[in-house]
Amino acid sequence: MRYGVVIDNRKCIGCHSCTVACKTENRVPLGVNRTWVKYVEKGRYPHTRRFFQVTRCNHCDKPPCVEICPVGAMYRRIDGVVDFNPSTCIGCKACMQACPYDAIYVDPERNTAAKCHLCGHRLEVGLEPACASVCPQHAIVAGDLDDADSDVAQLLARAAVRVRKPEQGTRPRVFYIDADESTLVPTVARHEPFYMWSERNRQVEGGGAAYAPNSPFPQRDTLAAYDVAHERPWGWQVPFYFWMKSIGSGVLAVPALAKALGRLSADPLRDIILSSIALVFMAATVVMLVFDLSRKQRFMNVLLSPQRRSWVSKGAFLLVIYCALGGAFLLSGLTGLGRFSHALLWPTVLAGFLAAVYTAFLFGQCEGRDLWQTPLLPLHLLVQAFLASASVLLLMPATRDQLGLYNLAVGSLRICLLLHLLMVLGEIAIPHNTDNARYAVWLITRGSYGHLFWAGAVALGGVLPLLLLFARAANAAIAGLSGLLALGGLLAFEWCFVMAGQRVPNS
């Protein structure tokens, strides 16, 4: 048994009965929607036409929201309906990033994720979902796709249908008859500050999607006449989490490399300072992660009842392992146990690399953000960890007295800045396969993030410190300034990458 839905746009009149029925049946609060109707108008007066799209969860055969949920709050029922359990949800909003359809929201009353579940309580007693039962035109048809005699299976057998974003590979089970490109593809229609009966909701946390007036993506004479706003899931905490994790996970990398090359002697005080920096920044990273949860008191569920496929839960364990090794390394330095400190150095550094890189796989599960689906990201995060390590070392006065470490830090920062710039520019220069990714790149390079990206991430945070290191590397003050600029540029890039990636409209 696999429940699915066919929406017949030949019959839909845009009456919003489905929206009202859904809100009433499921007690959906104001300001959020499980089902809504999008209006798009095409053409020029008097030759215009209005298109409707009933928009909702697609109950995918391969739901990315289920895979990324760290505590199993999102799950797929035996009948194929993708459901959720609000009693276990921690409010990490990863499922919102994974959904390519904007179908998940944070319930403002429960502070947990919520979405359409096809009125599962009605299906269990043989009733239709509320939206299908009230549609005056019978434009919404729900039923068992595996039952050849069901209305929904017969409609699929005799009518040409389309789905939203088939390129995502989620295999959605909401099918549209006579759907127009302008409603299916979010970047096609132009959005004005106001709609037919309302203004765009700018009270939504984060401002929702970015509909730039000078964007090159909307088609000519195509206007969104009515739509709803969606929350930007992750706020300022996540770019700072990226940045602090680079410092915390990588700060021991360059000294470990120097020791391996025989260019650095043992120094318990240096090890204590660096491991303390690592633990402080990793602790701040964890604080940022918890602070961004809408159900902060349930954070420990990630460790106590993890969903093993999720890189949110895997990452939590990697952070714990790294912090435990870092704490043991610090303790061995404080107690003068040099033999243990030497034995723990490389396990701690390798655990730090894993802590740095895991976020690439987490972002890989965010199917709704095509900008983040880059195979270079694991290597890029590793380079950022080395970059942060070299920068921190050049900011420490004690490094100036250790010529081998100082020279290695300068050389490492040069190489890492060069690699970082090449990867950053490569990511925006390579062809992107989807409008979603192209729109995000446009927002970074020419849109609202353009000044921060070119001036902050590239010029002041990349090119300038690189030039300073090649021109005046022997000057410790100039080298320290270069490290400070590099860290600032890294934060600017993280901000652009995280924020622009989730400002692209998904519905």
N, C-alpha and C positions, 0 to 999 in steps of 0.2 A: 504493500500500500504506500502510495506517495501522493500526498495532497499537493495540488497546484491550483493556479488561478489563471483564467483567461480574461483579459479586459478588452472588450470590443469597442474600439473608438468610433466605429460606424454608428453606434447607438448612444454613446456618452453625451450628455447635454450639459455637463459641468455644473450640476445642481448642488453639489457638496453634501448630498444626503449621506454618502458613505463616510465622510469626515465626521459629520454630526453623530451618526449611529455609532461609529468607532469610539468617539469621545464619551458618549453616554454609556455604552455597554461596558467599557473598560475603565471608566472614571479617569480619563486622561486629563491632566491639569491644563489650564490655559497657558499659552505660550509654546507648547510642544505638540507634536502630532505624530500619530502612528500611520495615518492615512491622510493624504491631502491631494487636492486637485490643482495642477499647474496649468495656467492659460498661456498660450503663445499666439501672437497675431503676426501674420505674414502678408506682405504685399503693400501696395499703396492705394489709398482711397481713390475711387470707390471699389477697387479690385483687391479686396482683402479677404482673408479667411482666418478663423480662429480655430486653434487646435487644443484639445484637452489631453491631459495625462494624469490618470490616477496613480499616485506615487506611494510606494510602501515597501516593506521588507520583501525581498525576493525569495526567501526560504530556499536558499541555494542547496544543490546537492553536495557542493564542496564549500561550506560556509567558512570564510576566513575568520569571522568573529568567534566561532567555536574554538578554532585552533589557537588563537592568541590569548584567550581568556585565561588568566593565571590560576583561577580557583574553580573553573568548571561551572561558573554561573550561567554561561551560554552553553546550550547543549541542543543536540538534534534528537527529536523524539523518534520512536519506532515508525510513526506514520509519515516521517519526513519533515514535519513542522519544526522550525528552529525556534526554540523557546528559551526562556531565561528564568533564573531563580534569584529574586531580589534579596533573599535572606542570606546568601553567601557572597554577593557582589561587593567588591571593595571600592568600586568607583574609580578605577585607574583610567578609564576611558580608552583603553587600548582597542576595545571592540569597535569603538566609533572610528578609529583610524583604520581599522582593518576593513570596515564595510565600504565598498565602492559606491554605495547608493544613498548615503545619508539617512539610513533607515533607523538608526539607533540614537537615542537621546538620553540625557540625564534627567530623571524624574525630579522636579524641583521640590517635591514633598518627601520622597523617600531618600533622595540623594544616591540613587543607584541607577544603573543602566535600565532601559526599558525599550520595548519595541513591539511591533505587531506579532502576535502569535496565532494568527488566523482564528481568533476566538476559540482556542483549543477546548475550553470548557463547553462550548456549544457543539463542536465536532464530536466530542465524546458521547453526547446523547442524541446524535443523528441530525443535528440542526446545521444550517449554513452559517458561515461567519456573518456578523451583524451587517457589514457593508454590502454583502451580496443579497441579503434578505430584504433590504430597504431600497435597493436601486430600482427606480421606477421604470427604467428601460431594459432591465435585465442585462446591463452591460458588463456586470461583474459576475463571472461564472466560476465557482469553486467546486472542487471535487477530486476524486481519486484518478490520477493520471494512468494508473495501471489497470483500471476497469474500462474495457473497451466500450461498454454500454453507457458510461457516464456522459453527461452533457459536455463536461470539459474535455474529455478524450475525443468525443465526436467533433467538437469544434476544432481541436488541433488537427484532426485527420483531414478536414475539408477546407481549412482556411490557412492562408499564408500568415505567419506570425513572426514577430521580432522580439528580442529581449534587450534589456539595457546592458551595455558594456560587456558583450560576449568575449572581448579580448582578455578580460580578467580571468577567464577560466573557472569561474565560480559555478557555472551551470545553473543559472537562475531558473526558478519554476513559476515566475510570473510572466505571462506571454501577452503581447499586444497585437491586436488585429488592426490594420490600417494606421499604424503609428507613424508619425512624421518625425523626420530627423531633428527638427527644431525643438521637439519636446524630449526626445530620447537622449540627445547629446547636450550636456549642461552648458557648454561654452558657445553654443550656436546663437542663442537669443541674447539680445541686448537688454540690460536691466537699467531702468531709470531710478531716481531717488524715490519715486512713488509708483504704486500699482493702480489698477482700475478702481479698487474700493479701499485702498489703504496705502500708507507709506511703508517703505521697507523698515523692518524692525531693527533699529540700531541699539536696542537695549539688550540684545542677545550677547552673552559673554564672549568677548573677543571680536565682536562685530560681524561674525559670520563670514561668508565668502567675499572675496574681493572682485567686484564687478567694475573694473577700471573703464572709464569712459573712452579712453584712447586705446583700448585693447584691440589688437588686430584680429581676434578670433571670431567675434560675432558676425553672422552673415548679414548681408545688406537687407534692410527692410524686414527685419525679424525682431520682434519686441516681446519680452515677457510681460504680459498684462496682469498676471497674478501669480504669486508664489509665496512661500514661507521661508523664514530665516532659520539658519542652523548654527548651533554653537560651534566655535572653534575649540576642539577638545583640549589641547594642551596649551598652557600659558607660558609665562616667562620662566617658570621653574625649570622647564625641560632644556632650553638652551644653556642655562647655567649649570644644570646637571651634566650635560655633555662636557662643558668646559672644565668643571671641577673634577670630573672623572678622568679627563685626560691628564690633569696635573697629579691627582692622587694615585692613579694606576701606573703612571710612567716615571715618577720622580726618581726612582732607584735605577732606571734603565741605563743611563749613560755611565754612572759610577760602576755598575756591574760590568758593563762593556770595557771600561778602562781597566778594571781589575783583571778581566780575562785576557786583555792584551798586555798585561804586565806594566802598565803605565801609571798604576796607582797603588800605593801601599795602604795597609790597614790603618783606619782612623776611627776608633769607637765613637768619638764625639760627632764626627760627620755622619756616621750611620744613625746615631740617635736622632740628630736634627732631621735628616731626610726621612726616616721612618715615621717620625712625629708629624712631619708635613703630610706624608702619605695618609696617615690615619685621620688627621684633621680634615683633609679634603674629601676623603671617602666618607667620613661621618657626615660632612656637609652634603655630600651627594645623596646619602640615604635620607637625610632630613628633607632635601628638595623633593625626592620621590614621594615621601610620605605626605608632605605638605600639599602636593598636587592631587592627592586622593580626595574624593568626596565622602568616603567612608574611612577616615583615618584610623578609627579604633579597630578596624578589621585587618590592618596591615599584616599581622602575623599569620593570617590565613594563607598567605603566599608560601610561607615556609612549612606550616603545619598541615595544610591540605592542598598541595600544589597540583595543577593540571600539567602533566609532564611534557606535553607538546609545546607549551607556551614558552617563548623566550623571555617573557617577563619573569616567570617563576625560575627558569634556568639561570637567568641573570642574577636574581636575588641570591641564589645559592653560590654563584661565582663571587659575588661581592662579599658574602659571609666568609668564604674560604680565604679570599685575599686579605680581608681584615684580620682573620685569625692568624695567618702566616705573618702579616705585617706586625701584629701585636707581639707574636713570639720573637720576631726579629728585634723589635724594640726592647723587649724584656731582656733578651740575651745581651744586648749592648749595655743596658743599665746595670745588669748584674755582673758584667765583666766576663761573661762566658764567650770568649772570642771564638772558640772552636764551634760552638753552636751557631753563633752569628755567621760565621763563614759558610757553614753547611746550609743555613736557611736562606742565604742571599738569593741564589738563582731560583729555587722554588717560589720564593716570594715574587721575584721579577716576572717569572713565567705566569704565575697566577694573576699578576697585574696586567699582563698582555691579554689574557683571557677576559678579564674584567673590562678592559678597554674595547675589545673587539666584539663582544657579544651583542652590543647595541645594533650592530650592522644586521645581525640575523633577526633581532626584534623588529627593526624597521623593514626588513624583508617580509615580515608577516603583516605589515600595514598595507594591505592590498589597495586601500583607497587613496594612497599617496604615491603616485607613480614616480615622482622626483626621487623618492627614497629607495626605489628599487634599482640600485646600482651595484654591479659586481665589484666595483672598486672600493666600496665603503669599508670592508674589513681592513684592507691594506691602508686606506686613508686614516682610519682611526688609530692604527698602529703607528703610522708616521706622526700623527698628532701627539701621541703619548711620548715619543722620543723628542718631539719639538718642545713639549711642555717641560720635559726633564732638563734639556739643555738650557732652556730659558730660566728656569728656577735656579739652576747652578750658577748662571752668570749674574743673577741677582744676589747671590750669597757672598758677602765679603770674604769669607774663608777660602773660597775657590781661587781667589787671586794669588794666594800663597802656595798653591799646588799647581805648578806649571803644567804637568802632564794632564791633570784633570781640566784645567782652564783651556788648554789648546784643544782637547778632545771635545769639550762643550762647545767651543766656537765652531769647530769643524762640523760637529753634529748638527748645530743649529743652521749652519749654512746649507747643508745637504737637505735637512728636513724642510726648511723654508722653500727651497727650490722644488722639492718633490710636492710639497703642499700646494704651491702655486700652480704647478703643472697639472695636478689632479683637479684642483678647483676650476681652472680654465678649461681643462679637458671635459669636465662634466657639463659645462654650459655650451661647449662648442660642438660636441658630438651630436649627430642627429638623434632625436627622440621619437619614439614610435607612436606616442599618444598625445592628444590635445592636452590631457591633464599634465603631463610632464613639460610639454612646450609652454603651457600657460605659466607654470611655476618658474621656469627659467626666465620667461619674459618679465615676471614680477620681480625677479632678482636683478636682472640686468638693465631693465628699462622702466619698470613699474615702481611701486611704492618703496621697494627695498634697494633701488638702484644706487642711491647716494651712499648708503651704509656699506653696500657691497664693494663698489669701486673705490671709494675713498677710504673706508675703514678696513675691510678685509683684504683688499688687494694692494692699494697704494701704501697707506700708513702702516698696515700690519703685515705686509709681505715684501713688497719691493724695497721700501725704505730701510727696514732693518737688514735686509740682504746686502744692500749697497753699503751700509755702514760697517757691516762685518767684513766686507772685502776691502774697504778703504782704511778703516782704523781699528782692526781687530786687536791690536796690542794695547789699546787704551781700554782699561777695565771699565771706566765710566761709560764709554761709548758702547762697549759690549753689553753692559747691564741695561742701558737704554734700549738696545736692540732686542734683548730678551723681553723687556716690558712691552715694547711695541708688538712683538710677535704674539705674546699672550693676549693683548688687546685685539689684534687682528683675528686671532683664533676665535675669540668670543663673538666678534662681529660676524664672522662666517657662520658660526653655529646658529646665531640668531636668524640670519637670512635663510639658511637651509631648513631649519625647523619650522619657522613661521610661514615662509612662502609656500612650503610644501603642503601646508594644511589650509591655505587661503584660496585654493582652487575650488570652484563650485563642483559638487559631486551629484547634484540633483537639479 
